[in-house]
Amino acid sequence: AWYWHFVDVVWLFLFSAIYVWGAGVPAE
């Protein structure tokens, strides 16, 4: 079903965001 692909995209985005934030956002 199409929504499973949408869920995969959302999880990929979440994991990417958590990985970036976990690694530490560059200080301003």
PDB file of N, CA, C, O and CB in Angstrom:
ATOM      1  N   ALA A   1       0.840  -1.204   0.000  1.00  0.00           N
ATOM      2  CA  ALA A   1       0.000   0.000   0.000  1.00  0.00           C
ATOM      3  C   ALA A   1       0.878   1.258   0.000  1.00  0.00           C
ATOM      4  O   ALA A   1       2.013   1.230   0.476  1.00  0.00           O
ATOM      5  CB  ALA A   1      -0.952   0.003   1.232  1.00  0.00           C
ATOM      6  N   TRP A   2       0.356   2.332  -0.524  1.00  0.00           N
ATOM      7  CA  TRP A   2       1.143   3.571  -0.657  1.00  0.00           C
ATOM      8  C   TRP A   2       1.545   4.151   0.692  1.00  0.00           C
ATOM      9  O   TRP A   2       2.622   4.732   0.823  1.00  0.00           O
ATOM     10  CB  TRP A   2       0.353   4.611  -1.438  1.00  0.00           C
ATOM     11  N   TYR A   3       0.678   3.996   1.704  1.00  0.00           N
ATOM     12  CA  TYR A   3       0.980   4.638   2.992  1.00  0.00           C
ATOM     13  C   TYR A   3       2.184   4.022   3.686  1.00  0.00           C
ATOM     14  O   TYR A   3       2.813   4.678   4.516  1.00  0.00           O
ATOM     15  CB  TYR A   3      -0.221   4.556   3.908  1.00  0.00           C
ATOM     16  N   TRP A   4       2.520   2.767   3.364  1.00  0.00           N
ATOM     17  CA  TRP A   4       3.702   2.152   3.986  1.00  0.00           C
ATOM     18  C   TRP A   4       4.960   2.870   3.515  1.00  0.00           C
ATOM     19  O   TRP A   4       5.900   3.060   4.288  1.00  0.00           O
ATOM     20  CB  TRP A   4       3.785   0.635   3.648  1.00  0.00           C
ATOM     21  N   HIS A   5       4.976   3.271   2.233  1.00  0.00           N
ATOM     22  CA  HIS A   5       6.134   4.007   1.721  1.00  0.00           C
ATOM     23  C   HIS A   5       6.225   5.365   2.417  1.00  0.00           C
ATOM     24  O   HIS A   5       7.319   5.848   2.711  1.00  0.00           O
ATOM     25  CB  HIS A   5       6.038   4.188   0.177  1.00  0.00           C
ATOM     26  N   PHE A   6       5.064   5.977   2.677  1.00  0.00           N
ATOM     27  CA  PHE A   6       5.033   7.269   3.370  1.00  0.00           C
ATOM     28  C   PHE A   6       5.588   7.116   4.779  1.00  0.00           C
ATOM     29  O   PHE A   6       6.337   7.973   5.249  1.00  0.00           O
ATOM     30  CB  PHE A   6       3.592   7.836   3.417  1.00  0.00           C
ATOM     31  N   VAL A   7       5.226   6.028   5.457  1.00  0.00           N
ATOM     32  CA  VAL A   7       5.715   5.771   6.815  1.00  0.00           C
ATOM     33  C   VAL A   7       7.228   5.597   6.799  1.00  0.00           C
ATOM     34  O   VAL A   7       7.924   6.095   7.685  1.00  0.00           O
ATOM     35  CB  VAL A   7       5.035   4.517   7.418  1.00  0.00           C
ATOM     36  N   ASP A   8       7.743   4.883   5.780  1.00  0.00           N
ATOM     37  CA  ASP A   8       9.194   4.689   5.671  1.00  0.00           C
ATOM     38  C   ASP A   8       9.905   6.031   5.534  1.00  0.00           C
ATOM     39  O   ASP A   8      10.945   6.250   6.155  1.00  0.00           O
ATOM     40  CB  ASP A   8       9.533   3.782   4.469  1.00  0.00           C
ATOM     41  N   VAL A   9       9.350   6.923   4.728  1.00  0.00           N
ATOM     42  CA  VAL A   9       9.954   8.241   4.522  1.00  0.00           C
ATOM     43  C   VAL A   9       9.961   9.028   5.833  1.00  0.00           C
ATOM     44  O   VAL A   9      10.947   9.686   6.166  1.00  0.00           O
ATOM     45  CB  VAL A   9       9.191   9.026   3.426  1.00  0.00           C
ATOM     46  N   VAL A  10       8.856   8.953   6.570  1.00  0.00           N
ATOM     47  CA  VAL A  10       8.763   9.675   7.846  1.00  0.00           C
ATOM     48  C   VAL A  10       9.802   9.156   8.824  1.00  0.00           C
ATOM     49  O   VAL A  10      10.474   9.943   9.490  1.00  0.00           O
ATOM     50  CB  VAL A  10       7.353   9.541   8.450  1.00  0.00           C
ATOM     51  N   TRP A  11       9.941   7.811   8.919  1.00  0.00           N
ATOM     52  CA  TRP A  11      10.918   7.229   9.846  1.00  0.00           C
ATOM     53  C   TRP A  11      12.332   7.618   9.451  1.00  0.00           C
ATOM     54  O   TRP A  11      13.166   7.901  10.311  1.00  0.00           O
ATOM     55  CB  TRP A  11      10.785   5.700   9.887  1.00  0.00           C
ATOM     56  N   LEU A  12      12.609   7.634   8.132  1.00  0.00           N
ATOM     57  CA  LEU A  12      13.939   8.031   7.665  1.00  0.00           C
ATOM     58  C   LEU A  12      14.226   9.469   8.089  1.00  0.00           C
ATOM     59  O   LEU A  12      15.329   9.783   8.538  1.00  0.00           O
ATOM     60  CB  LEU A  12      14.051   7.886   6.121  1.00  0.00           C
ATOM     61  N   PHE A  13      13.222  10.341   7.944  1.00  0.00           N
ATOM     62  CA  PHE A  13      13.396  11.739   8.328  1.00  0.00           C
ATOM     63  C   PHE A  13      13.635  11.863   9.830  1.00  0.00           C
ATOM     64  O   PHE A  13      14.500  12.622  10.268  1.00  0.00           O
ATOM     65  CB  PHE A  13      12.169  12.564   7.916  1.00  0.00           C
ATOM     66  N   LEU A  14      12.856  11.107  10.619  1.00  0.00           N
ATOM     67  CA  LEU A  14      13.007  11.167  12.073  1.00  0.00           C
ATOM     68  C   LEU A  14      14.385  10.688  12.500  1.00  0.00           C
ATOM     69  O   LEU A  14      15.043  11.334  13.315  1.00  0.00           O
ATOM     70  CB  LEU A  14      11.925  10.330  12.759  1.00  0.00           C
ATOM     71  N   PHE A  15      14.828   9.554  11.952  1.00  0.00           N
ATOM     72  CA  PHE A  15      16.141   9.020  12.318  1.00  0.00           C
ATOM     73  C   PHE A  15      17.248   9.994  11.926  1.00  0.00           C
ATOM     74  O   PHE A  15      18.215  10.174  12.667  1.00  0.00           O
ATOM     75  CB  PHE A  15      16.375   7.654  11.648  1.00  0.00           C
ATOM     76  N   SER A  16      17.101  10.622  10.755  1.00  0.00           N
ATOM     77  CA  SER A  16      18.117  11.584  10.305  1.00  0.00           C
ATOM     78  C   SER A  16      18.175  12.774  11.261  1.00  0.00           C
ATOM     79  O   SER A  16      19.257  13.222  11.639  1.00  0.00           O
ATOM     80  CB  SER A  16      17.815  12.067   8.861  1.00  0.00           C
ATOM     81  N   ALA A  17      16.999  13.285  11.651  1.00  0.00           N
ATOM     82  CA  ALA A  17      16.947  14.440  12.550  1.00  0.00           C
ATOM     83  C   ALA A  17      17.538  14.082  13.911  1.00  0.00           C
ATOM     84  O   ALA A  17      18.314  14.854  14.474  1.00  0.00           O
ATOM     85  CB  ALA A  17      15.493  14.939  12.711  1.00  0.00           C
ATOM     86  N   ILE A  18      17.175  12.913  14.440  1.00  0.00           N
ATOM     87  CA  ILE A  18      17.689  12.487  15.752  1.00  0.00           C
ATOM     88  C   ILE A  18      19.199  12.294  15.685  1.00  0.00           C
ATOM     89  O   ILE A  18      19.914  12.644  16.624  1.00  0.00           O
ATOM     90  CB  ILE A  18      17.001  11.176  16.216  1.00  0.00           C
ATOM     91  N   TYR A  19      19.686  11.737  14.573  1.00  0.00           N
ATOM     92  CA  TYR A  19      21.128  11.508  14.426  1.00  0.00           C
ATOM     93  C   TYR A  19      21.878  12.836  14.412  1.00  0.00           C
ATOM     94  O   TYR A  19      22.913  12.975  15.064  1.00  0.00           O
ATOM     95  CB  TYR A  19      21.427  10.714  13.133  1.00  0.00           C
ATOM     96  N   VAL A  20      21.358  13.808  13.674  1.00  0.00           N
ATOM     97  CA  VAL A  20      22.008  15.120  13.579  1.00  0.00           C
ATOM     98  C   VAL A  20      21.997  15.816  14.935  1.00  0.00           C
ATOM     99  O   VAL A  20      23.013  16.348  15.382  1.00  0.00           O
ATOM    100  CB  VAL A  20      21.307  16.002  12.520  1.00  0.00           C
ATOM    101  N   TRP A  21      20.812  15.806  15.596  1.00  0.00           N
ATOM    102  CA  TRP A  21      20.710  16.466  16.901  1.00  0.00           C
ATOM    103  C   TRP A  21      21.559  15.745  17.929  1.00  0.00           C
ATOM    104  O   TRP A  21      22.165  16.379  18.793  1.00  0.00           O
ATOM    105  CB  TRP A  21      19.248  16.523  17.370  1.00  0.00           C
ATOM    106  N   GLY A  22      21.609  14.411  17.842  1.00  0.00           N
ATOM    107  CA  GLY A  22      22.382  13.616  18.793  1.00  0.00           C
ATOM    108  C   GLY A  22      23.872  13.864  18.633  1.00  0.00           C
ATOM    109  O   GLY A  22      24.617  13.868  19.613  1.00  0.00           O
ATOM    110  N   ALA A  23      24.310  14.075  17.376  1.00  0.00           N
ATOM    111  CA  ALA A  23      25.725  14.323  17.110  1.00  0.00           C
ATOM    112  C   ALA A  23      26.114  15.721  17.594  1.00  0.00           C
ATOM    113  O   ALA A  23      27.282  15.996  17.869  1.00  0.00           O
ATOM    114  CB  ALA A  23      26.033  14.167  15.601  1.00  0.00           C
ATOM    115  N   GLY A  24      25.117  16.592  17.690  1.00  0.00           N
ATOM    116  CA  GLY A  24      25.383  17.951  18.169  1.00  0.00           C
ATOM    117  C   GLY A  24      25.251  18.956  17.043  1.00  0.00           C
ATOM    118  O   GLY A  24      25.960  18.878  16.040  1.00  0.00           O
ATOM    119  N   VAL A  25      24.345  19.892  17.213  1.00  0.00           N
ATOM    120  CA  VAL A  25      24.142  20.917  16.190  1.00  0.00           C
ATOM    121  C   VAL A  25      25.272  21.939  16.272  1.00  0.00           C
ATOM    122  O   VAL A  25      25.621  22.375  17.369  1.00  0.00           O
ATOM    123  CB  VAL A  25      22.758  21.610  16.362  1.00  0.00           C
ATOM    124  N   PRO A  26      25.851  22.332  15.142  1.00  0.00           N
ATOM    125  CA  PRO A  26      26.944  23.324  15.144  1.00  0.00           C
ATOM    126  C   PRO A  26      26.550  24.572  15.922  1.00  0.00           C
ATOM    127  O   PRO A  26      25.487  25.145  15.680  1.00  0.00           O
ATOM    128  CB  PRO A  26      27.329  23.709  13.702  1.00  0.00           C
ATOM    129  N   ALA A  27      27.388  24.992  16.844  1.00  0.00           N
ATOM    130  CA  ALA A  27      27.086  26.161  17.671  1.00  0.00           C
ATOM    131  C   ALA A  27      27.128  27.434  16.830  1.00  0.00           C
ATOM    132  O   ALA A  27      27.994  27.605  15.972  1.00  0.00           O
ATOM    133  CB  ALA A  27      28.079  26.265  18.849  1.00  0.00           C
ATOM    134  N   GLU A  28      26.184  28.309  17.092  1.00  0.00           N
ATOM    135  CA  GLU A  28      26.141  29.585  16.365  1.00  0.00           C
ATOM    136  C   GLU A  28      27.294  30.483  16.797  1.00  0.00           C
ATOM    137  O   GLU A  28      27.427  31.600  16.296  1.00  0.00           O
ATOM    138  CB  GLU A  28      24.791  30.302  16.597  1.00  0.00           C
TER     139      GLU A  28
END
